């Protein structure tokens, strides 16, 4: 049987969103004029999930 492998996180970009952000007044005013692009935050979340999985014992448990 082949070794256990970690798959890439699969987030639905259409149904994912940033729930809460702690930002300053200037940023809030700027966001009202032009909403921030949340895709970059979702990609960052995927990267953090990948890093957490690689640091965990998931591969060992899969074996």
TAVEN-V240966 format. One record per backbone hydrogen bond with DSSP energy under -0.5 kcal/mol. CO is the residue of the C=O (numbers start at 0). NH is the residue of the N-H. E is the energy in kcal/mol with one decimal. If there is no record, write none. Layout:
# TAVEN-V240966
co:CO nh:NH e:E
co:CO nh:NH e:E
This chain:
# TAVEN-V240966
co:8 nh:10 e:-0.6
co:10 nh:12 e:-1.0
co:11 nh:14 e:-0.7
co:11 nh:15 e:-0.9
co:16 nh:18 e:-0.6
co:20 nh:22 e:-0.9
co:23 nh:27 e:-2.0
co:24 nh:28 e:-2.3
co:25 nh:29 e:-2.3
co:26 nh:30 e:-2.6
co:27 nh:31 e:-1.4
co:28 nh:32 e:-1.2
co:29 nh:33 e:-2.6
co:35 nh:37 e:-0.7
co:36 nh:39 e:-0.5
co:37 nh:40 e:-0.5
co:37 nh:41 e:-1.9
co:38 nh:42 e:-2.4
co:39 nh:43 e:-1.8
co:40 nh:44 e:-2.2
co:41 nh:45 e:-2.2
co:42 nh:46 e:-2.2
co:43 nh:47 e:-2.3
co:44 nh:48 e:-2.3
co:45 nh:49 e:-2.3
co:46 nh:50 e:-2.3
co:47 nh:51 e:-2.3
co:48 nh:52 e:-2.2
co:49 nh:53 e:-2.3
co:50 nh:54 e:-1.8
co:51 nh:55 e:-0.9
co:52 nh:57 e:-0.5
co:56 nh:60 e:-2.4
co:57 nh:61 e:-2.4
co:58 nh:62 e:-1.5
